[in-house]
């Protein structure tokens, strides 16, 4: 996935970083991931990334849909209509509550999320200067 990060005045909320897919093929395939820019920075950095890393290492994580200590071999995250079920090898991106669904490489998706997290950290540091 080839992306460009932007601090767009047209984003909602204004000036919050967004990412744009550069390749036409990626734009067509992954357009639904564009909603993820609305996720809270702390959610991405403190919840999503650590859980994705655990899944990639083969560890179990707490089921985010339950309040008890039930452990599962996937991590579900997303924003509004985009829900991602992240497994060790392949992940599923669901859009529109099952109206659209694609399977992607988990390592490729993790790389995107890691780049996104790095950009969010840089953006936050530049705001505090």
ChimeraX attribute file (.defattr): number of C-alpha atoms within 10 A of each C-alpha:
attribute: neighborCount
match mode: 1-to-1
recipient: residues
	/A:1	14
	/A:2	13
	/A:3	16
	/A:4	10
	/A:5	14
	/A:6	15
	/A:7	13
	/A:8	14
	/A:9	11
	/A:10	10
	/A:11	14
	/A:12	12
	/A:13	11
	/A:14	10
	/A:15	12
	/A:16	17
	/A:17	20
	/A:18	22
	/A:19	20
	/A:20	15
	/A:21	19
	/A:22	12
	/A:23	12
	/A:24	10
	/A:25	12
	/A:26	14
	/A:27	17
	/A:28	10
	/A:29	14
	/A:30	15
	/A:31	13
	/A:32	18
	/A:33	22
	/A:34	15
	/A:35	17
	/A:36	20
	/A:37	20
	/A:38	16
	/A:39	13
	/A:40	11
	/A:41	16
	/A:42	12
	/A:43	11
	/A:44	21
	/A:45	18
	/A:46	11
	/A:47	12
	/A:48	20
	/A:49	16
	/A:50	12
	/A:51	22
	/A:52	26
	/A:53	15
	/A:54	16
	/A:55	21
	/A:56	18
	/A:57	10
	/A:58	14
	/A:59	15
	/A:60	16
	/A:61	18
	/A:62	16
	/A:63	16
	/A:64	15
	/A:65	9
	/A:66	9
	/A:67	8
	/A:68	9
	/A:69	10
	/A:70	12
	/A:71	14
	/A:72	14
	/A:73	16
	/A:74	24
	/A:75	23
	/A:76	18
	/A:77	21
	/A:78	20
	/A:79	16
	/A:80	13
	/A:81	17
	/A:82	20
	/A:83	22
	/A:84	22
	/A:85	16
	/A:86	26
	/A:87	20
	/A:88	19
	/A:89	13
	/A:90	14
	/A:91	22
	/A:92	17
	/A:93	22
	/A:94	20
	/A:95	21
	/A:96	12
	/A:97	11
	/A:98	11
	/A:99	8
	/A:100	12
	/A:101	16
	/A:102	12
	/A:103	13
	/A:104	16
	/A:105	14
	/A:106	20
	/A:107	18
	/A:108	14
	/A:109	19
	/A:110	18
	/A:111	12
	/A:112	16
	/A:113	18
	/A:114	18
	/A:115	14
	/A:116	23
	/A:117	19
	/A:118	13
	/A:119	17
	/A:120	22
	/A:121	15
	/A:122	11
	/A:123	15
	/A:124	14
	/A:125	10
	/A:126	9
	/A:127	8
	/A:128	6
	/A:129	5
